[in-house]
Amino acid sequence: MSESPPTTTQLPAQSPPVDPAETTEAAEHGAPAASGARLSWWHGDGGEGAKRNLALIGVLLALFAIGAATRSDLYANPDWVWANMLSILKLASVVGVVTVGMTFVIIGGGIDLSVGAIVALAGVWCTTVATQSFGAGGMIFTAIIVGVAVGLVNGVLIAYGRLVPFIATLAMLVAARGLAAEISQKQTQISENSVINGIASNSLLGIPLLVYILAAVVAGGWVLLNRTTFGRRTVAVGGNPEAARLAGIDVKRHTLLLYALSGLCCGIAAIMLTAQATSAQAAMANLYELDAIAAVIIGGTLLSGGRGTIVGSLLGVIIFATITNLFAINGLSTEAQNMVKGGIIVAAVLIQQVQFGTLSQFFRRNRLTTS
């Protein structure tokens, strides 16, 4: 009589681990475990970004309230308010596109001081007589290729030449401005292409085309950062390059791609700025690098890398554009405006240091060094 084989009990598929604290809290309140997970997300890293963005929206509402209080005669007109909002978005569009590329670079642990010079070089190059003879397509292609090429040079110097990003991009700032002045012979080059010029003057459904371009670049940057392997690798490289290398990420190649992406955004911005001014010159996009870095900091991106959001950077750009608009409608000086912007930047950095403990770490290291 043969023994029957023992019956095997089929085990259920393994489920992901559940935090007991979340389960207990959900049971006590009569809520499913999923709500506890959502609550945990709100208090985690994702929640920090959402809270910061809500705070930035609050700042925008406060600026709107200040404008309504100081110029009630203008804000009483709904048509003027709508036109003014479009004007702010149009003002923020070019810097906003540059800021998207800057956000990736800073999250990846670098910095790019040459973005304004790259915009100027791409703008001058695409408005030469020879380039304009190829039409709007040739001008757009040239601006993008020049921006990406200069970004690749930055990436090669930093990733493979092992230069400090601050030094490499500072040198590129000077070199690109000089090359732009050489190409243009220090003259303003007029854009005679109606298609390019129409980018700044035409609208679709009452909204300027520049705003649509900004929205498209921001949407693409958000998807790239939050929904792709490239974005996850960017955060990893910025947070801990050595750990990223040990995890199999080619840190040098990724750094090269980050600066190429920044150059791509500069090429797009060059076309937009050329369309606004219907011309290009070596001095265009002056101090855009400071505006972009300031917007990234205001948006919550850490200067040390490894953390940041595209939406936060966009809100930072809009806040600075709103401040500029607020000072303009009240007839205040540019000097006072710059002082206010400088104070906002300092406050944002101090908040970052206190929030993430970098200030306490600095003092701790200082005490150990002194001892």
QUIBELMO-V580719 format. One record per backbone hydrogen bond with DSSP energy under -0.5 kcal/mol. CO is the residue of the C=O (numbers start at 1). NH is the residue of the N-H. E is the energy in kcal/mol with one decimal. If there is no record, write none. Layout:
CO&NH&E / CO&NH&E
//
This chain:
8&10&-0.6 / 19&23&-2.1 / 20&24&-2.9 / 21&25&-2.4 / 22&26&-2.4 / 23&27&-2.4 / 24&28&-2.5 / 25&29&-1.5 / 26&31&-3.1 / 27&30&-1.0 / 32&35&-0.9 / 32&36&-0.9 / 33&37&-1.8 / 34&38&-2.4 / 35&39&-2.3 / 36&40&-2.4 / 37&41&-2.3 / 38&42&-1.9 / 39&43&-1.4 / 40&44&-0.7 / 41&44&-0.9 / 41&47&-1.5 / 44&48&-1.8 / 45&49&-1.8 / 46&50&-2.1 / 47&51&-2.8 / 48&52&-2.2 / 49&53&-2.3 / 50&54&-2.3 / 51&55&-2.2 / 52&56&-2.1 / 53&57&-2.2 / 54&58&-2.0 / 55&59&-1.8 / 56&60&-2.1 / 57&61&-2.2 / 58&62&-2.1 / 59&63&-2.4 / 60&64&-2.2 / 61&65&-2.2 / 62&66&-2.2 / 63&67&-2.4 / 64&68&-2.4 / 65&69&-1.9 / 66&70&-2.4 / 67&71&-2.5 / 71&74&-0.8 / 71&75&-2.2 / 72&76&-1.1 / 74&77&-1.8 / 76&78&-0.7 / 77&81&-2.1 / 78&82&-2.3 / 79&83&-2.3 / 80&84&-2.5 / 81&85&-2.1 / 82&86&-2.1 / 83&87&-1.9 / 84&88&-2.2 / 85&89&-2.3 / 86&90&-2.4 / 87&91&-2.3 / 88&92&-1.9 / 89&93&-0.8 / 90&94&-0.5 / 92&96&-2.4 / 93&97&-1.9 / 94&98&-1.8 / 95&99&-2.4 / 96&100&-1.5 / 97&101&-1.2 / 98&102&-2.1 / 99&103&-2.5 / 100&104&-1.5 / 101&105&-1.9 / 102&106&-2.6 / 103&107&-2.5 / 104&108&-2.0 / 105&110&-2.6 / 106&109&-1.8 / 107&306&-3.0 / 112&115&-0.5 / 114&118&-2.5 / 115&119&-2.3 / 116&120&-2.0 / 117&121&-2.7 / 118&122&-2.8 / 119&123&-2.4 / 120&124&-2.6 / 121&125&-2.6 / 122&126&-2.0 / 123&127&-0.7 / 124&127&-0.7 / 125&128&-1.0 / 128&132&-2.6 / 129&133&-1.1 / 131&134&-1.8 / 132&135&-1.6 / 134&138&-0.7 / 135&139&-1.8 / 136&140&-2.6 / 137&141&-2.6 / 138&142&-2.3 / 139&143&-2.3 / 140&144&-2.2 / 141&145&-2.6 / 142&146&-2.7 / 143&147&-2.2 / 144&148&-2.7 / 145&149&-2.6 / 146&150&-2.4 / 147&151&-2.2 / 148&152&-2.4 / 149&153&-1.9 / 150&154&-2.2 / 151&155&-2.4 / 152&156&-2.7 / 153&157&-2.3 / 154&158&-2.1 / 155&159&-3.2 / 155&160&-0.5 / 156&160&-1.6 / 156&161&-2.1 / 157&163&-2.1 / 164&168&-2.7 / 165&169&-2.4 / 166&170&-1.5 / 167&171&-2.4 / 168&172&-1.9 / 169&173&-2.0 / 170&174&-1.6 / 171&175&-2.5 / 172&176&-3.2 / 173&177&-1.7 / 174&178&-2.1 / 175&179&-2.5 / 176&180&-2.4 / 177&181&-2.2 / 178&182&-2.0 / 179&183&-2.5 / 180&184&-2.2 / 181&185&-0.7 / 181&186&-1.6 / 184&187&-1.5 / 188&190&-0.6 / 189&280&-2.1 / 190&192&-0.7 / 192&194&-0.6 / 193&197&-2.3 / 194&198&-1.8 / 195&199&-0.6 / 196&199&-1.3 / 197&200&-0.9 / 197&201&-1.0 / 198&202&-2.5 / 202&209&-2.0 / 204&207&-1.5 / 207&204&-2.9 / 208&211&-0.7 / 208&212&-1.2 / 209&213&-2.3 / 210&214&-2.2 / 211&215&-2.5 / 212&216&-2.4 / 213&217&-2.4 / 214&218&-2.6 / 215&219&-2.5 / 216&220&-2.4 / 217&221&-2.6 / 218&222&-2.5 / 219&223&-2.3 / 220&224&-2.3 / 221&225&-2.1 / 222&226&-2.5 / 223&227&-2.4 / 224&231&-0.9 / 228&232&-1.6 / 229&233&-2.6 / 230&234&-1.9 / 231&235&-2.0 / 232&236&-2.1 / 233&237&-2.9 / 234&238&-2.2 / 235&239&-2.3 / 236&240&-2.5 / 240&244&-2.3 / 241&245&-2.2 / 242&246&-2.3 / 243&247&-1.5 / 244&249&-2.4 / 245&248&-1.5 / 249&251&-1.5 / 250&254&-2.4 / 251&255&-2.4 / 252&256&-2.2 / 253&257&-2.0 / 254&258&-2.0 / 255&259&-1.8 / 256&260&-1.7 / 257&261&-2.3 / 258&262&-1.9 / 259&263&-2.1 / 260&264&-2.1 / 261&265&-2.1 / 262&266&-1.8 / 263&267&-2.1 / 264&268&-2.0 / 265&269&-2.5 / 266&270&-2.0 / 267&271&-1.4 / 268&272&-1.8 / 269&273&-2.8 / 270&274&-2.4 / 271&275&-2.1 / 272&276&-1.8 / 273&277&-2.2 / 274&278&-1.5 / 274&279&-0.8 / 278&191&-2.3 / 280&189&-3.0 / 281&284&-1.5 / 283&286&-0.6 / 285&288&-1.6 / 287&291&-1.7 / 288&292&-2.6 / 289&293&-2.4 / 290&294&-2.6 / 291&295&-2.2 / 292&296&-2.2 / 293&297&-2.3 / 294&298&-2.6 / 295&299&-2.0 / 296&301&-2.0 / 297&300&-1.6 / 302&305&-1.3 / 307&302&-1.7 / 309&313&-1.4 / 310&314&-2.3 / 311&315&-2.4 / 312&316&-2.0 / 313&317&-2.1 / 314&318&-2.4 / 315&319&-2.3 / 316&320&-2.0 / 317&321&-2.3 / 318&322&-2.5 / 319&323&-2.3 / 320&324&-2.3 / 321&325&-2.3 / 322&326&-2.7 / 323&327&-2.4 / 324&328&-2.0 / 325&329&-2.4 / 326&330&-1.0 / 327&332&-2.6 / 328&331&-1.2 / 333&337&-1.5 / 334&338&-2.5 / 335&339&-1.9 / 336&340&-2.1 / 337&341&-2.3 / 338&342&-2.5 / 339&343&-2.2 / 340&344&-2.1 / 341&345&-2.2 / 342&346&-2.2 / 343&347&-2.3 / 344&348&-2.4 / 345&349&-2.2 / 346&350&-2.4 / 347&351&-2.2 / 348&352&-2.0 / 349&353&-2.3 / 350&354&-2.4 / 351&355&-2.6 / 352&356&-2.5 / 353&357&-0.6 / 353&358&-0.7 / 353&359&-1.4 / 357&361&-2.0 / 358&362&-1.9 / 359&363&-2.0 / 360&364&-2.3 / 361&365&-2.6 / 362&366&-2.3 / 363&367&-2.2 / 364&368&-2.2 / 365&369&-2.5 / 366&370&-2.2 / 367&371&-2.5
//
